[in-house]
Amino acid sequence: MSLLADVDFRRYWLARMVSLTGSLVTYVALPVLIYSVTGSSLWTAFVVVAEGVPYLCFGLFAGALADRLDRRRVMVIADLVNAVVLGSIPAAWAFGVLTAPHVLVVAFLTQILFVFFDAANFGALPALVGRARIAAANSAVHGGGTVLEIIVPGLAGVLITLTAPAPLLLVDAVSFAVSALLVRAIATPLQTGVPGPPGGMLRDIREGVVFLSRHSIVRTQTVIGCLQSMTGGAFMGQFVPWLDQTLGIRPTNDARLGIMYGVWGAGGIVAAVLFPRLSRRLGEPRVTLWFLPLSALAGLACGLATNWVVAAAMLGLWAIVYSMVVLTAITLRQRVTPDRLQSRVNTAGRMISFGVGWPVGALLGGLVSEATDPRTAIIWTAAMTGIGVVFAWLSPLRRLAGEPIPDADETPTPAQREPVPAPDRIEA
């Protein structure tokens, strides 16, 4: 609440909430749209693949660019262009020329623009609120977002029973335009230093990648995030087919679709409320070590469920522990990264987790689903999180669990340093 009293953070928070509202409508409508057009589980998985691949292709470049340019300007331009791109789907539908390839192209283009927005956003938040309030700020954004995740998907599910999914994407287009206006109104600088001069992009990219690879905390969380995202990508790619073929929840004219999306949101808000307290009490490394095994078990239980009520309960539990792991990774990375490297390091980490893990998981899930069924695909990919559990418990996180993690402007403890030959060493 103290953060929301800050007028600039309130504008930032409202921009994220408005944009998320529109994105949640698209989140429900787009898979339903492509599944309705094609009737194919693999095509539905392709939508999720198209959403993740842009991070792999453009993440490093976007991060380096966002550290050099004015972050506010990057966010505003990305929002405005996204409004136009998304608006093309309801326009094409209105003229009767909408096709499945068109939907995939839009999914790909909107995510390219989101990569540039996200790169600037990662660095903008620490500059806006200060490092001491990063955990609270991330929870405020995540908590507000998950309230919307409870409400909006259910409403979108109801709207899909009343109208075609294509026109609903107009809501997302308008939300991007409103978000751009709110971000433009923020008076506080969204970077602590002066944006860098043009040129030297490859050097900047290398600097961010080297920092990620040599910082034990950031590197470990990135690998864990990649494995976690593989499971999440496979699950989201097969969510609608799984509901349809396993639980009997139809993609249209079934109110339970909105309930299942809302359950995931309810779990997310519980995680947002608990995370600041648990991170202070346990420390972020312990949160990861304890909640990652729970995420693997909850995802497996969700896939094994055959009754929709049981599946909803397991889905809510999975949402809590899954969100805890995600919030920990983001907060730790922002805390230990210097401001001048924020966009580069965070987009490089997200490129590996979301850009690699998400589409690979979605594609594997789609292929397994086509060969067997969506339920088998979800069970198989949930089991992959177990690899992340083993990696986490053998990683430096176990050694660091009992000591405080310094911010970027503090001196790392000996356990957090690694013997890297000079002069290429980049300190945390």
ZIHU-V283870 format. One record per backbone hydrogen bond with DSSP energy under -0.5 kcal/mol. NH is the residue of the N-H (numbers start at 1). CO is the residue of the C=O. Records with the same first field share a line. If there is no record, write none. Layout:
NH->CO  CO
This chain:
5->1
6->3
7->5
10->6
11->7
12->8
13->9
14->10
15->11
16->12
17->13
18->14
19->15
20->16
21->17
22->18
23->19
24->20
25->21
26->22
27->23
28->24
29->25
30->26
32->28
33->29
34->30
35->31
36->32
37->33
38->34
39->35
44->40
45->41
46->42
47->43
48->44
49->45
50->46
51->47
52->48  49
53->49
54->50
55->52
56->52  53
57->53
58->54
59->55
62->58
63->59
64->60
65->61
66->62
67->63
68->64  65
69->65
71->69
74->70
75->71
76->72
77->73
78->74
79->75
80->76
81->77
82->78
83->79
84->80
85->81
86->82
87->83
88->84  85
89->86
90->86
91->87
92->88
93->89
94->90
95->91
96->93
97->92
98->92
103->99
104->100
105->101
106->102
107->103
108->104
109->105
110->106
111->107
112->108
113->109
114->110
115->111
116->112
117->113
118->114
119->115
120->116
121->117
122->118
123->119
124->120
125->121
126->122
127->123
128->124
129->125
130->126
133->130
134->131
137->133
138->134
139->135
140->136
141->137
142->138
143->139
144->140
145->141
146->142
147->143
148->144
149->145
150->146  147
151->147
152->148
153->148
155->151
156->152
157->153
158->154
159->155
160->156
161->157  158
162->158  159
163->159
168->165
169->165  166
170->167
171->168
172->168
173->169
174->170
175->171
176->172
177->173
178->174
179->175
180->176
181->177
182->178
183->179
184->180
185->181
186->183
196->67
204->200
205->201
206->202
207->203
208->204
209->205
210->206
211->207
212->208
213->209
214->210
215->211
216->214  416
219->215
220->216
221->217
222->218
223->219
224->220
225->221
226->222
227->223
228->224
229->225
230->226
231->227
232->228
233->229
234->230
235->231
236->232
237->233
238->234
239->236
242->238
243->239
244->240
245->241
246->242
247->242
249->243
250->248
257->254
258->255
259->255
260->256
261->257
262->258
263->259
264->260
265->261
266->262
267->263
268->264
269->265
270->266
271->267
272->268
273->269
274->270
275->271
276->272
278->274
279->275
280->276
281->277
282->278
283->278  279
287->283
288->284
289->285
290->286
291->287
292->288
293->289
294->290
295->291
296->292
297->293
298->294
299->295
300->296
301->297
302->298
303->299
304->300
305->301
311->307
312->308
313->309
314->310
315->311
316->312
317->313
318->314
319->315
320->316
321->317
322->318
323->319
324->320
325->321
326->322
327->323
328->324
329->325
330->326
331->327
332->328
333->329
334->330
335->331
336->332
337->333
341->338
342->338  339
345->341
346->342
347->343
348->344
349->345
350->346
351->347
352->348
353->349
354->350
355->350
356->351
357->352
358->353
359->354
360->356
361->357
362->358
363->359
364->360
365->361
366->362
367->363
368->364
369->365
370->366
371->367
372->368
377->373
378->374
379->375
380->376
381->377
382->378
383->379
384->380  381
385->382
386->383
387->384
388->384
389->385
390->386
391->387
392->388
393->389
394->390
395->391  392
398->392  395
399->395
400->396
401->397
403->400
406->404
408->335
410->407
416->413
417->413  414
420->418
424->421
427->425
